[in-house]
Amino acid sequence: MRKSIIKVFSIVFAAFVFSLVSAIPASASGFDAAYYAAKYPDVHEAFGDDVIELYNHYLNFGMDEGRFKNAEEEAVGVPATTIDTYVDVDIENQTMTYFVNGEAVLSSPCVTGNESNGNSTPRGRFVLRAKVPGKYLVGPTWNVWVDRWMRFTTYCGLHDASWRGKKFGGQIYKKNGSHGCVNLPKDVAFTLYDMIDIGTAVIVH
């Protein structure tokens, strides 16, 4: 009896783990974490079943290496070279645009990291790692409240910045930019927060 209970528990637990591995958000452009982990043992050995890390690997290495993101793509035989659902942060033009299936659905001026003191927003391909509906951002010289926090690196995220009033975009970032985050108007931050999921790609360039 005990062995039967343990066996049932093991099956249920395995199914639960598999469901977590498979649960990459739809916003991740069709990426199948369970497929990717099984298809590429080297990646699985390094990152295990962590959905976010698997997708992050695909964004930063898998696409460039010609790896497939799901079984359907492998069947066609042509790996993707781009993604079509992501947050685009354009540092030069100081804009944030959210694309869904290749279509821009939300766009706004923003303020990125202060270039003059070495706090530029990091460039690259990232994955949205956390969403918090209200948080104090604390640092050596700051302690500010934001209503919507969307983190894509260890320390950087997209968030509202009410202290800027309506001043976003232009050349503000060069002398009066953030400490590395992407500052957004409050209404835009709220809208973006409601639209994106953890696991959404964030491309900063």
C-alpha positions as CSV (number, residue, x, y, z in Angstrom):
1,M,0.0,0.0,0.0
2,R,2.8,2.4,1.0
3,K,4.6,1.7,-2.3
4,S,1.5,2.4,-4.3
5,I,1.0,5.7,-2.5
6,I,4.6,6.7,-3.1
7,K,4.3,5.7,-6.8
8,V,1.1,7.8,-7.2
9,F,2.8,10.7,-5.4
10,S,5.8,10.4,-7.7
11,I,3.7,10.5,-10.8
12,V,1.7,13.5,-9.6
13,F,4.9,15.3,-8.7
14,A,6.5,14.6,-12.0
15,A,3.4,15.9,-13.8
16,F,3.5,19.0,-11.6
17,V,7.2,19.7,-12.5
18,F,6.5,19.1,-16.2
19,S,3.7,21.6,-16.1
20,L,6.0,24.2,-14.6
21,V,8.6,23.5,-17.3
22,S,6.0,23.8,-20.0
23,A,4.4,27.0,-18.6
24,I,6.5,29.6,-20.4
25,P,4.1,32.5,-21.1
26,A,2.4,32.9,-24.5
27,S,4.3,36.1,-24.8
28,A,7.5,34.1,-25.2
29,S,6.8,33.7,-29.0
30,G,6.0,30.0,-28.9
31,F,9.0,28.9,-26.9
32,D,8.6,25.4,-25.5
33,A,10.8,25.0,-22.4
34,A,10.2,21.3,-22.0
35,Y,11.0,20.6,-25.6
36,Y,14.1,22.8,-25.5
37,A,15.4,21.1,-22.3
38,A,14.9,17.7,-23.8
39,K,16.3,18.6,-27.2
40,Y,19.5,20.2,-25.9
41,P,21.0,18.2,-23.0
42,D,23.9,20.6,-22.8
43,V,21.6,23.4,-22.0
44,H,19.5,21.3,-19.6
45,E,22.7,20.3,-17.7
46,A,23.6,23.9,-17.2
47,F,20.1,25.4,-16.4
48,G,18.0,22.4,-15.4
49,D,14.2,23.0,-15.7
50,D,14.3,26.7,-15.0
51,V,11.9,28.1,-17.6
52,I,13.2,31.6,-17.5
53,E,16.8,30.6,-17.7
54,L,16.0,28.3,-20.6
55,Y,14.3,31.0,-22.5
56,N,17.1,33.5,-21.7
57,H,19.6,31.0,-23.1
58,Y,17.5,30.7,-26.3
59,L,17.3,34.5,-26.7
60,N,21.0,35.0,-26.2
61,F,22.6,31.9,-27.7
62,G,20.0,29.5,-29.1
63,M,18.8,31.7,-31.9
64,D,22.3,32.6,-33.0
65,E,23.3,28.9,-32.8
66,G,20.4,27.8,-35.0
67,R,18.6,25.9,-32.2
68,F,14.8,25.3,-32.5
69,K,12.4,26.8,-30.0
70,N,9.7,24.1,-30.3
71,A,8.9,20.8,-32.2
72,E,6.8,22.6,-34.8
73,E,9.7,24.7,-35.8
74,E,12.0,21.7,-36.0
75,A,9.5,19.9,-38.2
76,V,9.7,22.8,-40.7
77,G,13.5,22.7,-40.4
78,V,14.0,26.4,-40.3
79,P,15.0,27.9,-36.9
80,A,13.8,31.5,-36.1
81,T,16.3,34.3,-36.2
82,T,14.1,36.9,-34.6
83,I,11.3,37.0,-32.1
84,D,8.1,38.9,-32.6
85,T,6.8,39.6,-29.1
86,Y,9.0,41.7,-26.8
87,V,9.6,45.0,-25.1
88,D,12.0,47.2,-27.2
89,V,14.0,49.8,-25.4
90,D,15.7,52.2,-27.9
91,I,18.4,54.1,-25.9
92,E,19.3,56.5,-28.7
93,N,15.7,57.5,-29.5
94,Q,14.6,57.2,-25.8
95,T,11.5,55.1,-26.6
96,M,9.9,52.0,-25.2
97,T,7.7,50.0,-27.5
98,Y,5.9,46.7,-26.8
99,F,5.5,44.5,-29.8
100,V,3.0,41.6,-29.9
101,N,3.3,39.2,-32.9
102,G,5.3,41.9,-34.7
103,E,2.8,44.7,-34.2
104,A,3.5,47.7,-31.9
105,V,0.7,47.8,-29.4
106,L,2.2,50.3,-26.9
107,S,4.8,53.0,-27.4
108,S,6.1,55.8,-25.2
109,P,9.1,58.1,-24.6
110,C,11.2,56.9,-21.7
111,V,14.3,57.9,-19.7
112,T,17.1,55.3,-19.5
113,G,20.3,55.3,-17.4
114,N,22.4,58.4,-16.9
115,E,25.4,58.2,-19.3
116,S,27.4,61.0,-17.7
117,N,28.0,59.1,-14.5
118,G,28.3,55.5,-15.8
119,N,24.8,54.4,-15.1
120,S,23.8,53.5,-18.6
121,T,21.0,51.0,-19.0
122,P,22.7,47.7,-20.0
123,R,22.2,46.7,-23.7
124,G,21.3,43.2,-24.7
125,R,18.5,40.6,-24.7
126,F,16.9,40.0,-21.4
127,V,13.8,38.2,-19.9
128,L,11.3,39.8,-17.6
129,R,12.0,38.2,-14.3
130,A,9.6,39.8,-11.9
131,K,6.5,42.0,-11.6
132,V,5.7,43.8,-8.4
133,P,2.6,46.2,-8.0
134,G,4.4,48.6,-5.7
135,K,7.9,48.7,-4.4
136,Y,10.6,50.9,-2.8
137,L,13.7,51.1,-4.9
138,V,16.6,51.6,-2.5
139,G,20.2,52.5,-3.3
140,P,23.2,54.4,-1.9
141,T,21.6,57.8,-2.5
142,W,17.9,57.0,-3.2
143,N,14.8,55.5,-1.7
144,V,11.8,56.0,-4.0
145,W,8.4,54.3,-4.3
146,V,7.2,53.1,-7.7
147,D,3.7,51.7,-8.3
148,R,4.7,49.3,-11.1
149,W,8.1,47.4,-11.1
150,M,9.1,45.1,-13.9
151,R,12.6,43.7,-13.4
152,F,14.6,42.3,-16.3
153,T,18.2,42.2,-14.8
154,T,19.4,41.8,-11.2
155,Y,19.0,45.5,-10.6
156,C,17.3,47.1,-13.6
157,G,13.7,47.2,-14.5
158,L,10.9,49.2,-16.2
159,H,8.9,51.4,-13.8
160,D,6.9,54.5,-13.4
161,A,8.7,57.7,-12.4
162,S,6.3,60.2,-11.1
163,W,9.1,62.5,-10.0
164,R,9.7,63.3,-13.6
165,G,6.3,64.8,-14.2
166,K,5.7,64.7,-17.9
167,K,9.4,65.0,-18.9
168,F,10.4,61.9,-20.8
169,G,12.4,61.3,-24.0
170,G,14.8,63.6,-25.7
171,Q,18.3,64.0,-24.2
172,I,17.3,63.8,-20.5
173,Y,19.1,60.5,-20.0
174,K,22.6,62.0,-20.9
175,K,22.7,64.2,-17.8
176,N,19.7,63.4,-15.7
177,G,19.0,59.8,-16.5
178,S,18.1,57.0,-14.1
179,H,20.5,54.7,-12.2
180,G,20.0,52.2,-15.0
181,C,16.3,51.5,-15.0
182,V,13.9,52.5,-17.7
183,N,11.6,55.3,-16.4
184,L,8.1,55.5,-17.9
185,P,5.2,57.8,-17.5
186,K,2.8,56.5,-14.9
187,D,-0.1,55.6,-17.2
188,V,2.3,53.8,-19.6
189,A,3.9,51.8,-16.8
190,F,0.4,50.7,-15.5
191,T,-0.7,49.7,-19.0
192,L,2.5,47.8,-19.8
193,Y,2.4,46.0,-16.4
194,D,-1.1,44.7,-17.2
195,M,-0.1,43.6,-20.7
196,I,3.2,41.7,-20.2
197,D,4.0,38.4,-18.5
198,I,7.0,37.2,-16.6
199,G,9.1,35.6,-19.4
200,T,8.5,38.3,-21.9
201,A,11.7,39.3,-23.8
202,V,13.2,42.7,-23.2
203,I,15.5,43.9,-25.9
204,V,17.7,47.0,-25.0
205,H,19.8,48.6,-27.8
